[in-house]
Amino acid sequence: MDIAVIGAGPAGLIASKLLDRAGYKINIIEEHKTIGKPVSCSGLIGKDFFDHFKQFDFEESIKNRIDGAKIFLGTNSFELKRKGVSFVVDRAMFDQSLSNGLEISLEERFQSFERKNGIISIKTNKRKFNTDLLIGSDGPSSRVRSQEFDYNMKHYKGYQVRIKADLDSNNLVEVHIQRPFFTWIVPEGDGIFRIGTISDSPKESLYRFLEERGIKNAPIEIQSGVIPIGKGINYRDRVFLLGDAACQVKPLSGGGVYYGALAAEALANSIISGRYSSYPQLCKQLIDKEISRGLLLRKIYEKLSDDELRAVFDFIKSKKHILNKSGSFDEHYKTIISLTKDPKIFSLLPIFFKAYLRTL
Ligand SMILES: Cc1cc2nc3c(=O)[nH]c(=O)nc-3n(C[C@H](O)[C@H](O)[C@H](O)COP(=O)(O)OP(=O)(O)OC[C@H]3O[C@@H](n4cnc5c(N)ncnc54)[C@H](O)[C@@H]3O)c2cc1C
């Protein structure tokens, strides 16, 4: 059986690797000339990912270990600490390590597909070929998605610099709450930081932030990209959507590597079992609940007034001992639920309710 995989990002590569090991013939199409480049990622990946995907060797791509975060709302802040909660990777090396041993057709751009007599016919900028199954792991602006699937989604624009700076947080991430997302400082090591933000005009917002922080060095590298937030179906008649193409992204942080990887494993298992429609079911169990609830929390977060946001921030700050114990890097809804053990959260219900009404 032939499987065409469009896009050699982590999601497509993990699915390909697992299917290749199971003996399937995989045709991977990647539009860029180098795997993993250009990078549009801060490379912050939670420990759970590395624990789950021990079968792959990411050792060389890991640049730094993260032991917690400093969270800021303006000048108000608190610190969360957990040794080794996440790791900072070189995303190009990370993707390249996944591509080892796979044959990939580079500088080839997928254009469209057609179903004919049980066969899927693919058109790229270089050729036409037939396949039995098609996996669209072609990122946030997926062409496979736009041809076949209807998604209720939004693209958020991100901009990031790698820059030398004289900051003291070598193993802590800084998160500055700034809606619609936040501005981050991720220490890469060797005095280099990945500083980025997501907004309607992220470049301007980021340079303003750098100026306020007195960071004046010229960036070593500039990276930009989009984060797809939303949901939709991910399987129809031998065509699958995977990773950012399927919005398999944490709605509150925009991180997508772990969810995309879990979905890639689920997809490979569905194909190997011959029960293709089990893919959406497995995704439902693994990630969809977090995504749906995260989408609701995101809506509320975006609609809180500044005063309401300050009240929520103060409440979370007062519960940092709970977060230190049971907060999860990858499951934000579960983390918020852990705070409901404190009945004081009910004092925030009118705030959440009012903000929710504003989303309607
Ligand atoms: C600024 C920023 C920071 C981020 N930081 C983090 C982070 O710290 N941690 C985290 O987990 N996530 C982060 N993310 C999200 C993360 O980068 C994505 O979720 C992840 O890369 C998704 O993997 P993927 O394989 O689904 O898609 P991608 O990595 O986007 O890979 C898709 C591949 O498809 C190729 N492609 C696209 N169209 C075509 C076509 N027509 N033909 C052929 N090939 C095609 C692309 O070239 C690309 O190689 C960040 C995103 C942004 C924008």
The ligand as an ORCA input file, in Angstrom:
! r2SCAN-3c Opt
* xyz 0 1
  C       6.593     31.629     16.661
  C       6.225     30.201     16.976
  C       6.740     29.593     18.109
  C       6.378     28.282     18.424
  N       6.917     27.692     19.523
  C       6.582     26.414     19.850
  C       7.147     25.777     20.974
  O       7.972     26.350     21.692
  N       6.760     24.492     21.261
  C       5.852     23.818     20.479
  O       5.490     22.667     20.791
  N       5.312     24.405     19.388
  C       5.668     25.669     19.051
  N       5.138     26.253     17.918
  C       4.226     25.468     17.094
  C       5.003     24.390     16.306
  O       6.036     24.990     15.590
  C       4.064     23.637     15.394
  O       2.939     23.211     16.137
  C       4.735     22.412     14.757
  O       5.801     22.787     13.954
  C       3.708     21.660     13.930
  O       4.309     20.581     13.301
  P       3.695     20.028     11.934
  O       4.571     18.893     11.514
  O       2.250     19.814     12.079
  O       3.809     21.253     10.907
  P       5.082     22.050     10.416
  O       6.192     21.970     11.381
  O       4.574     23.395     10.003
  O       5.532     21.249      9.128
  C       4.772     21.299      7.946
  C       5.725     21.022      6.784
  O       4.955     20.996      5.591
  C       5.665     21.654      4.560
  N       4.675     22.094      3.565
  C       3.700     23.035      3.730
  N       2.962     23.143      2.608
  C       3.486     22.258      1.722
  C       3.160     21.887      0.369
  N       2.139     22.471     -0.290
  N       3.919     20.945     -0.251
  C       4.963     20.356      0.396
  N       5.314     20.659      1.669
  C       4.581     21.584      2.320
  C       6.354     22.801      5.293
  O       7.465     23.275      4.559
  C       6.761     22.123      6.605
  O       8.040     21.551      6.524
  C       5.486     27.560     17.579
  C       4.966     28.178     16.441
  C       5.333     29.483     16.135
  C       4.764     30.127     14.889
*
